């Protein structure tokens, strides 16, 4: 049986993040196959980039309507909206597949997630796990109960039905407009436990820790009990160690490269972006409090 595949999706500007994720994965899961889904042309990757992990370019997928996606979505929107199509592609090559955001780092084995896929078609990760811990639970309702930064898939007819439905929506309705109930690929996950069979809700506090759930997760405690599995550094201040790893792979140069697909991000702030900004601000305050007082 083929090894489980862990995949991420990024543009050229995020390749350093993806490689650091791959390195952390291989440290703790050496037998897993790590793949980078590239929403760009592979021949545009600068020569100074030496990736130990293979790329699959978006043009290899032959997505129906991709040209229209490029003309309607911003750079920020188009990358997550391609996630279902890469999942379909990689599931043809393996029995078990896990998606992880490229801004994540893995801290130990993910074998237990693959074990869950022995009996489940889809594994979803909730944003929050505890009541009365987050300073504003209502804000999380705007962005989605489940987070699309960590999802497990098993090759099955049910999973492919889900991916085709998910892709149909991200192809045409994957805008980021929280006040209209749209958050690229993520809010569609709300329907999945009701519509599809074999959906497992992964209530593991050490998985996919990010700015959205930092107030209810004690990283120090999770480390001490060997329950810290992954941190997603998206939209939060990078620790020094993570910066150093990124710079090893020319992150400063790569981050300046303009994505090929999608349109410029509008300068005018939307209500949705304002809400997201408030969430990040609240969690930065919590980060400071935890750093000072949580041991």
Backbone as JSON, one array per atom type, in Angstrom:
{
  "sequence": "XXXXXXXXXXXXXXXXXXXXXXXXXXXXXXXXXXXXXXXXXXXXXXXXXXXXXXXXXXXXXXXXXXXXXXXXXXXXXXXXXXXXXXXXXXXXXXXXXXXXXXXXXXXXXXXXXXXXXXXXXXXXXXXXXXXXXXXXXXXXXXXXXXXXXXXXXXXXXXXXXXXXXXXXXXXXXXXXXXXXXXXXXXXXXXXXXXXXXXXXXXXXXXXXXXXXXXXXXXXXXXXXXXXXXXXXXXXXXXXXXXXXXXXXXXXXXXXXXXXXXXXXXXXXXXXXXXXXXXXXXXXXXXXXXXXXXXX",
  "N": [[0.84, -1.2, 0.0], [0.48, 2.25, -0.79], [2.36, 4.91, 0.74], [0.95, 7.2, 3.13], [-0.04, 10.41, 1.94], [0.94, 13.69, 2.62], [-0.11, 16.87, 1.95], [0.34, 20.25, 0.83], [-0.68, 23.58, -0.18], [0.38, 26.25, -2.16], [1.71, 29.44, -3.32], [4.51, 30.58, -5.34], [5.71, 32.49, -3.73], [5.38, 31.49, -1.2], [6.89, 29.25, -0.9], [9.1, 28.74, 0.8], [7.88, 28.51, 3.3], [6.41, 26.19, 2.85], [8.44, 24.27, 2.47], [9.7, 24.27, 4.97], [7.58, 23.27, 6.5], [7.48, 20.71, 5.33], [10.0, 19.71, 6.13], [9.66, 19.59, 8.93], [7.64, 17.74, 9.07], [8.85, 15.43, 7.97], [10.79, 14.95, 9.87], [9.4, 13.84, 11.99], [7.7, 12.06, 10.84], [8.9, 10.11, 8.95], [8.26, 8.25, 6.95], [6.2, 9.2, 5.48], [4.8, 10.7, 2.54], [5.52, 13.74, 1.27], [4.02, 16.4, -0.46], [3.97, 19.26, -2.57], [1.53, 21.35, -3.61], [1.42, 23.54, -6.18], [0.28, 26.67, -6.88], [0.94, 28.01, -9.36], [3.36, 28.38, -12.03], [5.72, 25.84, -12.44], [8.15, 26.24, -13.75], [8.72, 28.84, -13.22], [9.85, 29.03, -10.78], [12.51, 30.33, -8.92], [16.0, 29.77, -9.64], [17.61, 29.55, -7.41], [16.19, 28.2, -5.54], [16.12, 25.23, -3.88], [14.38, 22.62, -3.52], [13.65, 19.85, -1.46], [11.38, 18.47, -1.86], [8.76, 17.33, -4.01], [7.05, 19.26, -6.55], [3.72, 19.87, -7.64], [2.33, 21.36, -10.24], [-0.34, 23.7, -10.75], [-1.32, 23.74, -13.34], [-1.14, 21.14, -14.13], [-3.41, 19.9, -13.34], [-5.59, 20.51, -14.86], [-8.01, 22.05, -14.38], [-11.4, 22.56, -14.71], [-12.72, 25.57, -15.79], [-10.74, 27.14, -14.66], [-9.5, 29.45, -15.67], [-11.5, 31.37, -15.39], [-11.68, 31.41, -12.64], [-9.26, 32.61, -12.02], [-9.7, 35.18, -12.9], [-11.63, 36.15, -11.23], [-10.93, 35.83, -8.56], [-8.86, 36.97, -5.83], [-5.28, 37.0, -5.14], [-5.04, 35.98, -2.58], [-7.4, 34.56, -2.29], [-7.5, 32.61, -4.33], [-5.66, 30.54, -3.88], [-6.46, 28.85, -1.55], [-8.87, 28.02, -2.68], [-8.18, 26.23, -4.6], [-7.63, 23.95, -3.29], [-9.46, 21.64, -3.05], [-9.19, 20.48, -5.59], [-6.52, 19.71, -5.82], [-6.6, 17.81, -3.81], [-8.25, 15.81, -4.93], [-6.58, 15.03, -7.03], [-4.26, 14.02, -5.68], [-5.39, 11.98, -4.16], [-5.82, 10.0, -5.98], [-3.48, 8.7, -5.96], [-2.96, 7.58, -3.53], [-4.16, 5.99, -0.48], [-4.72, 7.36, 1.8], [-4.86, 10.72, 2.81], [-3.68, 13.87, 3.86], [-4.32, 17.26, 4.35], [-2.37, 20.12, 5.07], [-1.93, 23.42, 6.14], [0.45, 25.58, 4.57], [1.82, 27.25, 6.25], [2.3, 25.97, 8.58], [3.81, 23.99, 11.26], [5.05, 20.82, 12.17], [5.17, 18.81, 15.11], [5.3, 16.24, 16.11], [4.59, 12.71, 15.55], [2.0, 12.01, 13.18], [0.56, 9.75, 13.03], [-1.7, 8.85, 14.36], [-3.77, 10.27, 13.22], [-3.87, 9.25, 10.65], [-4.62, 6.68, 11.38], [-7.23, 7.15, 12.21], [-8.41, 7.5, 9.77], [-8.76, 4.97, 8.91], [-11.28, 4.24, 9.54], [-12.87, 6.34, 8.87], [-14.09, 8.71, 6.46], [-13.6, 11.41, 6.13], [-11.76, 13.77, 7.97], [-12.29, 16.36, 10.14], [-11.24, 19.49, 11.57], [-12.12, 21.27, 14.36], [-12.42, 24.81, 15.04], [-12.67, 25.89, 17.63], [-12.65, 24.34, 20.88], [-13.45, 24.52, 23.49], [-15.79, 25.92, 25.77], [-16.41, 29.35, 26.68], [-13.78, 30.23, 26.73], [-12.53, 31.61, 24.65], [-12.18, 35.09, 23.91], [-14.18, 36.22, 22.31], [-16.48, 34.46, 21.08], [-18.36, 34.73, 19.08], [-17.1, 35.92, 16.91], [-15.72, 33.82, 15.77], [-17.77, 32.34, 14.67], [-18.3, 33.73, 12.37], [-16.24, 33.06, 10.63], [-16.19, 30.3, 10.46], [-16.96, 27.06, 11.79], [-15.32, 24.86, 11.5], [-11.87, 24.42, 10.71], [-10.05, 24.95, 7.77], [-7.38, 24.43, 7.56], [-6.31, 22.02, 8.28], [-7.02, 18.94, 7.32], [-8.26, 15.64, 6.92], [-8.39, 12.94, 4.54], [-9.84, 10.0, 3.2], [-9.43, 7.65, 0.59], [-12.31, 7.09, -1.07], [-15.62, 6.5, -2.35], [-17.42, 8.23, -1.16], [-15.79, 10.29, -0.2], [-14.78, 11.34, -2.61], [-17.18, 12.28, -3.67], [-17.71, 14.33, -1.88], [-15.44, 15.99, -2.38], [-15.87, 16.78, -5.04], [-18.22, 18.25, -4.76], [-17.33, 20.22, -2.98], [-15.32, 21.42, -4.54], [-16.89, 22.39, -6.63], [-18.15, 24.51, -5.39], [-15.97, 26.1, -4.49], [-14.97, 26.81, -6.9], [-16.67, 28.75, -7.95], [-17.81, 30.24, -5.88], [-16.0, 31.11, -4.0], [-15.24, 33.42, -2.59], [-13.81, 35.81, -0.26], [-15.68, 37.03, 1.99], [-16.92, 37.71, 4.74], [-19.26, 38.78, 5.84], [-21.16, 38.09, 4.05], [-21.34, 35.45, 4.35], [-19.2, 34.0, 3.28], [-16.07, 32.5, 3.01], [-13.68, 31.85, 1.45], [-12.6, 28.63, 0.93], [-13.49, 27.63, 3.33], [-15.99, 27.98, 4.9], [-17.76, 26.25, 3.7], [-17.33, 23.84, 4.83], [-18.99, 23.64, 7.01], [-21.31, 22.27, 6.33], [-20.56, 19.65, 5.96], [-20.5, 17.48, 8.0], [-23.23, 16.9, 8.18], [-24.09, 16.32, 5.6], [-22.45, 14.33, 4.5], [-21.23, 10.94, 4.88], [-19.37, 9.17, 7.41], [-17.78, 11.11, 8.69], [-15.37, 12.44, 10.76], [-14.94, 14.27, 13.71], [-12.24, 15.91, 14.82], [-11.28, 16.3, 17.91], [-8.86, 17.45, 19.18], [-6.7, 19.13, 21.08], [-4.07, 19.81, 20.55], [-3.71, 20.02, 17.87], [-3.31, 21.95, 14.94], [-3.02, 24.63, 16.02], [-3.66, 28.03, 16.11], [-3.9, 31.65, 15.54], [-6.61, 31.98, 15.86], [-7.52, 30.2, 17.79], [-5.8, 30.37, 19.91], [-6.35, 31.57, 22.49], [-7.58, 29.5, 23.96], [-5.82, 27.42, 24.09], [-3.12, 25.95, 25.68], [0.02, 26.11, 25.02], [2.47, 25.59, 26.27], [1.77, 23.7, 28.22], [0.78, 21.67, 26.58], [3.11, 20.93, 25.25], [4.6, 19.91, 27.38], [3.2, 17.64, 28.02], [3.45, 16.1, 25.83], [1.56, 16.48, 23.81], [1.44, 18.29, 21.81], [0.94, 18.78, 18.49], [0.77, 20.29, 16.06], [1.38, 23.63, 14.94], [-0.03, 26.45, 13.48], [1.22, 29.11, 11.84], [0.04, 31.16, 10.46], [-0.77, 34.51, 9.83], [0.14, 35.39, 12.33], [2.58, 36.53, 14.72], [5.82, 35.51, 13.91], [7.85, 33.15, 15.61], [11.34, 33.38, 16.61], [12.87, 31.09, 15.95], [11.38, 29.91, 13.9], [11.51, 31.89, 11.93], [14.25, 31.77, 11.34], [14.45, 29.26, 10.15], [12.87, 29.66, 7.89], [14.36, 31.61, 6.53], [16.54, 30.15, 5.8], [15.7, 29.0, 3.49], [15.46, 31.07, 1.7], [13.32, 32.88, 2.2], [12.84, 35.66, 2.37], [13.47, 36.68, -0.18], [11.72, 35.16, -1.79], [9.19, 35.88, -0.83], [8.65, 38.27, -2.01], [7.88, 37.81, -4.57], [5.52, 38.15, -7.05], [2.37, 36.57, -7.28], [1.32, 34.43, -9.98], [-1.3, 33.79, -10.69], [-4.65, 34.98, -10.23], [-6.07, 38.09, -8.98], [-5.11, 41.49, -8.14], [-5.12, 42.3, -4.68], [-7.78, 44.14, -3.43], [-7.44, 47.51, -2.24], [-9.27, 48.7, -0.6], [-10.62, 48.29, 2.56], [-12.67, 45.61, 3.68], [-15.67, 44.72, 5.51], [-15.46, 42.14, 6.36], [-12.67, 41.77, 6.38], [-12.05, 43.57, 8.36], [-13.2, 42.36, 10.6], [-11.63, 40.04, 10.73], [-9.18, 41.25, 11.28], [-9.66, 42.22, 13.83], [-9.94, 39.85, 15.24], [-7.31, 38.85, 15.05], [-6.0, 40.87, 16.47], [-7.07, 40.61, 19.09], [-6.08, 38.08, 19.71], [-3.34, 38.46, 19.63], [-3.0, 39.97, 21.91], [-3.68, 38.06, 23.81], [-1.6, 36.25, 23.32], [0.59, 37.67, 24.35], [-0.11, 37.8, 27.05], [-0.15, 35.06, 27.73], [2.53, 34.39, 27.25], [3.77, 35.75, 29.33], [2.6, 34.91, 31.74], [1.82, 32.2, 31.73], [3.04, 29.13, 32.56]],
  "CA": [[0.0, 0.0, 0.0], [1.25, 3.49, -0.88], [2.46, 5.68, 1.97], [0.05, 8.36, 3.18], [0.47, 11.66, 1.39], [0.62, 14.96, 3.26], [0.1, 17.9, 0.92], [0.01, 21.64, 1.1], [-0.93, 24.36, -1.39], [0.99, 27.57, -1.99], [2.28, 30.1, -4.49], [5.98, 30.61, -5.25], [6.11, 33.36, -2.61], [5.25, 30.76, 0.06], [7.61, 27.98, -0.99], [9.93, 28.54, 1.99], [6.98, 27.99, 4.33], [6.06, 24.8, 2.51], [9.61, 23.4, 2.69], [9.86, 24.14, 6.43], [6.55, 22.31, 6.89], [7.94, 19.39, 4.91], [11.11, 19.29, 7.0], [9.14, 19.22, 10.24], [6.88, 16.51, 8.88], [9.76, 14.31, 7.76], [11.5, 14.68, 11.13], [8.56, 13.03, 12.88], [6.93, 11.11, 10.03], [9.82, 9.9, 7.82], [7.74, 7.37, 5.91], [5.11, 9.85, 4.76], [5.14, 11.33, 1.26], [5.12, 15.15, 1.31], [3.85, 16.97, -1.79], [3.62, 20.67, -2.6], [0.66, 21.79, -4.7], [1.88, 24.89, -6.53], [-0.65, 27.49, -7.67], [1.86, 28.8, -10.18], [4.1, 27.55, -12.98], [6.93, 25.34, -11.81], [9.34, 26.78, -14.39], [8.95, 30.2, -12.73], [10.54, 28.97, -9.5], [13.89, 30.79, -9.09], [17.03, 28.72, -9.64], [18.23, 29.42, -6.09], [15.34, 27.37, -4.69], [16.43, 23.8, -3.94], [13.39, 21.95, -2.69], [13.77, 18.39, -1.37], [10.05, 17.9, -2.02], [8.26, 17.57, -5.37], [5.96, 20.19, -6.82], [2.71, 19.58, -8.65], [1.83, 22.66, -10.67], [-1.79, 23.77, -10.94], [-1.68, 23.47, -14.74], [-1.18, 19.69, -14.3], [-4.7, 19.41, -12.88], [-6.6, 20.8, -15.89], [-9.25, 22.4, -13.67], [-12.44, 23.16, -15.54], [-13.07, 26.92, -15.35], [-9.67, 27.78, -13.89], [-9.28, 30.8, -16.18], [-12.49, 32.25, -14.77], [-11.29, 31.55, -11.24], [-8.15, 33.57, -11.97], [-10.19, 36.53, -13.18], [-12.58, 36.59, -10.2], [-10.38, 35.71, -7.21], [-7.6, 37.62, -5.5], [-4.19, 36.07, -4.84], [-5.34, 35.36, -1.29], [-8.55, 33.67, -2.43], [-7.4, 31.52, -5.31], [-4.86, 29.42, -3.38], [-7.28, 27.87, -0.84], [-9.94, 27.51, -3.53], [-7.65, 25.12, -5.41], [-7.38, 22.82, -2.38], [-10.19, 20.41, -3.38], [-8.71, 19.89, -6.85], [-5.29, 19.0, -5.49], [-6.98, 16.63, -3.02], [-8.7, 14.78, -5.89], [-5.41, 14.58, -7.77], [-3.38, 13.2, -4.84], [-6.1, 10.78, -3.7], [-5.69, 8.96, -6.99], [-2.17, 8.08, -5.79], [-2.81, 7.07, -2.17], [-5.41, 5.65, 0.21], [-4.92, 8.33, 2.88], [-4.32, 12.02, 2.44], [-3.9, 14.93, 4.84], [-3.92, 18.61, 3.95], [-1.91, 20.99, 6.14], [-1.54, 24.75, 5.67], [1.9, 25.68, 4.37], [2.41, 28.05, 7.33], [2.28, 25.13, 9.77], [4.98, 23.2, 11.64], [4.66, 19.59, 12.84], [6.03, 18.57, 16.26], [5.43, 14.81, 16.39], [3.96, 11.83, 14.58], [0.57, 12.16, 12.88], [0.06, 8.4, 12.73], [-3.04, 8.65, 14.91], [-4.73, 10.83, 12.27], [-4.01, 8.24, 9.6], [-5.39, 5.58, 11.95], [-8.64, 7.56, 12.18], [-8.9, 7.35, 8.39], [-9.12, 3.57, 8.66], [-12.71, 4.08, 9.79], [-13.55, 7.6, 8.53], [-13.82, 9.23, 5.13], [-13.13, 12.8, 6.22], [-11.46, 14.21, 9.33], [-12.37, 17.81, 10.23], [-10.66, 20.08, 12.77], [-12.86, 22.45, 14.84], [-11.62, 25.97, 15.43], [-12.72, 25.97, 19.09], [-12.98, 23.09, 21.56], [-13.86, 24.76, 24.87], [-16.69, 27.06, 25.96], [-16.04, 30.44, 27.59], [-12.32, 30.42, 26.75], [-12.18, 32.63, 23.67], [-12.78, 36.37, 24.32], [-15.35, 36.57, 21.5], [-16.83, 33.27, 20.3], [-19.16, 35.15, 17.93], [-16.21, 36.2, 15.78], [-15.37, 32.55, 15.14], [-18.92, 31.92, 13.87], [-18.23, 34.39, 11.06], [-15.25, 32.46, 9.74], [-16.44, 28.88, 10.28], [-16.77, 26.19, 12.95], [-14.19, 23.97, 11.2], [-10.77, 25.13, 10.05], [-9.61, 24.24, 6.56], [-5.93, 24.31, 7.55], [-5.88, 20.65, 8.61], [-8.14, 18.06, 6.95], [-7.87, 14.31, 6.49], [-9.24, 12.32, 3.53], [-9.6, 8.62, 2.8], [-9.93, 7.36, -0.75], [-13.6, 6.4, -1.04], [-16.62, 7.16, -3.18], [-18.01, 9.32, -0.38], [-14.84, 11.4, -0.18], [-14.76, 11.98, -3.93], [-18.42, 13.05, -3.79], [-17.48, 15.56, -1.12], [-14.47, 16.86, -3.05], [-16.49, 17.36, -6.23], [-19.15, 19.27, -4.27], [-16.51, 21.3, -2.42], [-14.69, 22.1, -5.66], [-17.92, 23.13, -7.37], [-18.39, 25.76, -4.66], [-14.78, 26.96, -4.49], [-14.75, 27.26, -8.28], [-17.5, 29.92, -8.29], [-18.31, 30.99, -4.71], [-14.92, 31.07, -3.01], [-14.79, 34.77, -2.2], [-13.64, 36.07, 1.17], [-16.61, 38.09, 2.37], [-17.52, 37.07, 5.91], [-20.61, 39.28, 6.08], [-22.05, 37.4, 3.11], [-21.23, 34.01, 4.61], [-18.21, 33.42, 2.38], [-14.7, 32.55, 3.51], [-12.98, 31.01, 0.46], [-13.0, 27.21, 0.97], [-13.68, 27.15, 4.69], [-17.34, 27.92, 5.43], [-18.48, 25.11, 3.12], [-17.13, 22.68, 5.7], [-20.1, 23.6, 7.96], [-22.33, 21.31, 5.89], [-20.0, 18.32, 5.7], [-20.95, 16.41, 8.9], [-24.64, 16.58, 7.95], [-24.34, 15.85, 4.23], [-21.63, 13.18, 4.11], [-21.07, 9.86, 5.84], [-18.0, 8.86, 7.82], [-17.04, 12.34, 9.02], [-14.86, 12.41, 12.13], [-14.58, 15.59, 14.24], [-11.01, 15.68, 15.58], [-11.24, 17.19, 19.07], [-7.51, 17.29, 19.73], [-6.29, 20.51, 21.32], [-2.71, 20.06, 20.08], [-3.69, 20.05, 16.4], [-3.68, 23.16, 14.21], [-3.14, 25.79, 16.89], [-3.43, 29.27, 15.38], [-4.34, 32.85, 16.25], [-8.04, 31.89, 16.09], [-7.84, 29.4, 18.98], [-4.74, 30.52, 20.89], [-6.82, 31.84, 23.86], [-8.03, 28.31, 24.68], [-4.81, 26.38, 23.99], [-1.93, 26.2, 26.47], [1.09, 25.46, 24.27], [3.46, 25.08, 27.22], [1.24, 22.48, 28.82], [0.72, 20.65, 25.54], [4.48, 20.45, 25.04], [5.05, 19.12, 28.54], [2.47, 16.36, 28.04], [3.65, 15.49, 24.5], [0.3, 16.54, 23.08], [1.52, 19.33, 20.79], [1.15, 18.14, 17.19], [1.03, 21.25, 14.98], [1.04, 25.04, 15.1], [-0.2, 27.17, 12.21], [1.7, 30.47, 12.09], [-0.61, 32.11, 9.56], [-1.26, 35.78, 10.37], [0.58, 35.67, 13.7], [4.0, 36.84, 14.79], [6.66, 34.32, 13.82], [8.94, 33.05, 16.59], [12.67, 33.51, 16.03], [13.31, 29.81, 15.39], [10.68, 29.71, 12.62], [12.11, 32.85, 11.0], [15.56, 31.27, 10.93], [14.24, 28.15, 9.22], [12.38, 30.23, 6.64], [15.45, 32.31, 5.86], [17.4, 29.13, 5.21], [15.16, 28.71, 2.16], [15.32, 32.33, 0.94], [11.96, 33.38, 2.34], [12.76, 37.1, 2.11], [13.41, 36.87, -1.64], [10.53, 34.53, -2.35], [7.97, 36.57, -0.41], [8.45, 39.45, -2.86], [7.48, 37.39, -5.91], [4.08, 38.33, -7.29], [1.73, 35.36, -7.8], [0.91, 34.45, -11.39], [-2.75, 33.63, -10.84], [-5.47, 35.8, -9.36], [-6.02, 39.54, -9.21], [-4.59, 42.27, -7.02], [-6.01, 42.45, -3.52], [-8.28, 45.52, -3.35], [-6.94, 48.27, -1.1], [-10.38, 49.1, 0.26], [-10.9, 47.25, 3.56], [-14.05, 45.14, 3.76], [-16.09, 44.41, 6.88], [-14.89, 40.84, 6.68], [-11.27, 41.94, 6.74], [-12.02, 44.26, 9.64], [-13.47, 41.34, 11.62], [-10.42, 39.2, 10.83], [-8.15, 42.06, 11.93], [-9.99, 42.27, 15.25], [-9.61, 38.54, 15.8], [-5.85, 38.79, 15.18], [-5.6, 41.8, 17.53], [-7.42, 39.97, 20.36], [-5.21, 36.94, 19.97], [-2.0, 38.96, 19.93], [-3.03, 40.35, 23.32], [-3.65, 36.81, 24.56], [-0.24, 35.71, 23.18], [1.46, 38.38, 25.3], [-0.49, 37.37, 28.41], [0.31, 33.69, 27.93], [3.99, 34.37, 27.33], [4.23, 36.31, 30.6], [2.04, 34.34, 32.94], [1.56, 30.77, 31.67], [4.3, 28.34, 32.65]],
  "C": [[0.88, 1.25, 0.0], [1.25, 4.22, 0.46], [1.43, 6.81, 1.96], [0.73, 9.59, 2.59], [0.0, 12.82, 2.26], [0.87, 16.02, 2.19], [-0.24, 19.27, 1.46], [-0.19, 22.34, -0.23], [-0.36, 25.75, -1.17], [1.32, 28.18, -3.35], [3.8, 30.08, -4.34], [6.43, 31.43, -4.05], [6.06, 32.64, -1.27], [6.04, 29.44, 0.07], [8.47, 27.71, 0.25], [9.09, 27.98, 3.14], [6.69, 26.51, 4.11], [7.23, 23.85, 2.79], [9.86, 23.2, 4.19], [8.82, 23.18, 6.99], [6.99, 20.89, 6.55], [9.06, 18.85, 5.77], [10.6, 18.83, 8.36], [8.34, 17.92, 10.16], [7.81, 15.3, 8.78], [10.55, 13.96, 9.02], [10.72, 13.7, 11.99], [7.76, 11.96, 12.15], [7.74, 10.75, 8.78], [9.27, 9.06, 6.68], [6.61, 8.0, 5.09], [5.65, 10.56, 3.52], [4.62, 12.77, 1.29], [5.12, 15.74, -0.09], [3.43, 18.43, -1.68], [2.78, 20.96, -3.84], [0.95, 23.25, -4.99], [0.85, 25.61, -7.4], [0.19, 28.51, -8.43], [2.49, 27.85, -11.19], [5.42, 27.13, -12.36], [8.18, 25.94, -12.44], [9.62, 28.23, -14.01], [9.64, 30.21, -11.37], [12.0, 29.38, -9.7], [14.9, 29.65, -8.94], [17.65, 28.52, -8.27], [17.4, 28.56, -5.13], [15.69, 25.9, -4.92], [15.49, 23.07, -3.0], [13.62, 20.44, -2.65], [12.45, 17.69, -1.62], [9.48, 18.25, -3.4], [7.12, 18.57, -5.42], [4.99, 19.57, -7.82], [2.08, 20.91, -9.02], [0.34, 22.59, -10.97], [-2.19, 23.45, -12.38], [-1.7, 21.97, -15.04], [-2.57, 19.12, -14.01], [-5.82, 19.61, -13.91], [-7.98, 21.09, -15.27], [-10.21, 23.09, -14.63], [-12.82, 24.53, -14.97], [-11.98, 27.64, -14.59], [-9.39, 29.2, -14.37], [-10.25, 31.79, -15.54], [-12.19, 32.45, -13.29], [-10.2, 32.62, -11.1], [-8.63, 35.0, -12.16], [-11.14, 37.04, -12.1], [-11.98, 36.62, -8.79], [-9.08, 36.47, -7.04], [-6.52, 36.55, -5.27], [-4.49, 35.28, -3.56], [-6.45, 34.32, -1.41], [-8.28, 32.44, -3.28], [-6.63, 30.31, -4.76], [-5.72, 28.43, -2.58], [-8.39, 27.28, -1.69], [-9.48, 26.4, -4.47], [-7.44, 23.84, -4.59], [-8.15, 21.55, -2.75], [-9.67, 19.71, -4.63], [-7.4, 19.14, -6.66], [-5.6, 17.74, -4.68], [-7.44, 15.49, -3.94], [-7.5, 14.17, -6.61], [-4.56, 13.62, -6.93], [-4.08, 11.94, -4.34], [-6.12, 9.67, -4.74], [-4.4, 8.16, -6.8], [-1.98, 7.45, -4.41], [-4.17, 6.73, -1.59], [-5.75, 6.67, 1.29], [-4.17, 9.62, 2.56], [-4.65, 13.02, 3.53], [-3.46, 16.25, 4.23], [-3.5, 19.38, 5.18], [-1.49, 22.33, 5.53], [-0.03, 24.87, 5.59], [2.59, 26.48, 5.47], [2.46, 27.27, 8.64], [3.63, 24.46, 10.02], [4.48, 22.0, 12.44], [5.66, 19.28, 13.95], [6.13, 17.11, 16.66], [4.62, 14.01, 15.36], [2.47, 12.12, 14.42], [-0.07, 10.81, 12.58], [-1.35, 8.2, 13.24], [-4.12, 9.22, 13.99], [-4.95, 9.84, 11.12], [-4.79, 7.03, 10.1], [-6.89, 5.9, 11.95], [-9.24, 7.36, 10.79], [-9.13, 5.89, 8.02], [-10.63, 3.38, 8.73], [-13.52, 5.34, 9.44], [-13.19, 8.01, 7.11], [-13.16, 10.61, 5.17], [-12.87, 13.12, 7.69], [-11.42, 15.74, 9.33], [-11.82, 18.29, 11.58], [-11.47, 21.3, 13.2], [-11.92, 23.6, 15.18], [-11.53, 26.08, 16.95], [-13.15, 24.64, 19.68], [-13.57, 23.3, 22.95], [-14.74, 26.01, 24.95], [-16.1, 28.08, 26.93], [-14.53, 30.64, 27.73], [-11.88, 31.52, 25.79], [-12.88, 33.94, 24.05], [-14.01, 36.78, 23.51], [-15.69, 35.4, 20.58], [-17.62, 33.61, 19.05], [-18.29, 35.4, 16.7], [-15.86, 34.91, 15.03], [-16.52, 32.05, 14.27], [-18.88, 32.54, 12.48], [-17.29, 33.68, 10.09], [-15.42, 30.96, 9.56], [-16.12, 28.06, 11.51], [-15.55, 25.29, 12.75], [-13.13, 24.74, 10.42], [-10.22, 24.3, 8.91], [-8.09, 24.09, 6.49], [-5.39, 22.94, 7.91], [-7.08, 19.74, 8.38], [-7.58, 16.72, 6.5], [-8.88, 13.73, 5.51], [-8.85, 10.85, 3.35], [-10.15, 8.42, 1.39], [-11.2, 6.53, -0.64], [-14.56, 7.15, -1.95], [-17.21, 8.36, -2.46], [-17.08, 10.53, -0.37], [-14.78, 12.1, -1.53], [-16.05, 12.76, -4.2], [-18.28, 14.39, -3.08], [-16.56, 16.51, -1.87], [-15.05, 17.51, -4.31], [-17.47, 18.47, -5.84], [-18.38, 20.49, -3.76], [-15.87, 22.12, -3.55], [-15.67, 22.9, -6.5], [-18.17, 24.49, -6.71], [-17.17, 26.67, -4.65], [-14.48, 27.5, -5.88], [-15.49, 28.57, -8.56], [-17.9, 30.78, -7.1], [-17.26, 31.06, -3.61], [-14.38, 32.43, -2.64], [-14.6, 34.85, -0.69], [-14.47, 37.29, 1.53], [-17.43, 37.55, 3.53], [-18.96, 37.53, 6.16], [-21.63, 38.68, 5.12], [-21.97, 35.88, 3.28], [-20.26, 33.3, 3.7], [-16.82, 33.58, 2.99], [-13.85, 31.57, 2.71], [-13.48, 29.57, 0.56], [-13.58, 26.78, 2.3], [-15.14, 26.99, 5.14], [-18.17, 26.78, 4.85], [-18.36, 23.88, 4.0], [-18.24, 22.56, 6.76], [-21.08, 22.48, 7.62], [-21.86, 19.85, 5.92], [-20.48, 17.24, 6.67], [-22.4, 15.99, 8.68], [-24.87, 15.92, 6.59], [-23.64, 14.52, 3.93], [-21.46, 12.19, 5.25], [-19.6, 9.67, 6.2], [-17.16, 10.09, 8.1], [-16.65, 12.3, 10.5], [-14.45, 13.82, 12.55], [-13.41, 15.4, 15.2], [-10.91, 16.71, 16.71], [-9.92, 16.98, 19.81], [-6.9, 18.68, 19.86], [-4.88, 20.83, 20.83], [-2.57, 20.1, 18.57], [-4.1, 21.42, 15.89], [-3.96, 24.34, 15.14], [-2.79, 27.03, 16.08], [-3.96, 30.46, 16.15], [-5.81, 32.76, 16.63], [-8.39, 31.11, 17.36], [-6.78, 29.49, 20.08], [-5.26, 30.78, 22.31], [-7.22, 30.59, 24.64], [-7.0, 27.18, 24.65], [-3.56, 26.78, 24.77], [-0.77, 25.43, 25.84], [2.14, 24.86, 25.21], [3.02, 23.76, 27.83], [1.18, 21.35, 27.8], [2.1, 20.07, 25.25], [4.9, 19.51, 26.16], [4.37, 17.76, 28.61], [2.56, 15.62, 26.7], [2.35, 15.42, 23.7], [0.29, 17.67, 22.03], [1.87, 18.69, 19.45], [1.46, 19.15, 16.08], [0.6, 22.65, 15.39], [0.98, 25.66, 13.71], [0.15, 28.63, 12.47], [1.08, 31.51, 11.17], [-1.13, 33.32, 10.32], [-0.94, 35.99, 11.85], [2.08, 35.92, 13.68], [4.84, 35.57, 14.81], [7.67, 34.29, 14.97], [10.29, 33.05, 15.87], [13.12, 32.24, 15.34], [12.66, 29.55, 14.02], [11.23, 30.64, 11.55], [13.44, 32.32, 10.46], [15.42, 30.13, 9.92], [13.74, 28.66, 7.86], [13.51, 30.89, 5.84], [16.45, 31.35, 5.24], [16.98, 28.81, 3.78], [14.75, 29.98, 1.41], [13.92, 32.93, 1.01], [11.84, 34.87, 2.01], [12.66, 37.39, 0.61], [12.1, 36.35, -2.21], [9.25, 35.3, -2.03], [7.67, 37.8, -1.26], [7.96, 39.09, -4.26], [5.96, 37.45, -6.06], [3.48, 37.04, -7.85], [1.29, 35.52, -9.25], [-0.6, 34.5, -11.54], [-3.51, 34.43, -9.8], [-5.29, 37.27, -9.67], [-5.5, 40.24, -7.96], [-5.61, 42.34, -5.9], [-6.48, 43.9, -3.45], [-7.76, 46.21, -2.1], [-8.04, 48.62, -0.11], [-10.68, 47.99, 1.26], [-12.38, 46.88, 3.57], [-14.4, 44.87, 5.22], [-15.49, 43.08, 7.31], [-13.44, 40.95, 7.1], [-11.12, 42.65, 8.08], [-12.25, 43.28, 10.79], [-12.24, 40.47, 11.84], [-9.3, 39.95, 11.55], [-8.38, 42.12, 13.43], [-9.66, 40.95, 15.93], [-8.1, 38.43, 16.05], [-5.37, 39.68, 16.33], [-5.87, 41.19, 18.9], [-6.44, 38.86, 20.71], [-3.77, 37.34, 20.21], [-1.9, 39.37, 21.4], [-2.92, 39.09, 24.19], [-2.27, 36.18, 24.5], [0.69, 36.33, 24.21], [1.19, 37.93, 26.73], [0.04, 35.97, 28.7], [1.82, 33.61, 28.09], [4.5, 34.83, 28.7], [3.81, 35.5, 31.81], [1.81, 32.83, 32.91], [2.89, 30.02, 31.68], [4.04, 26.9, 32.32]]
}
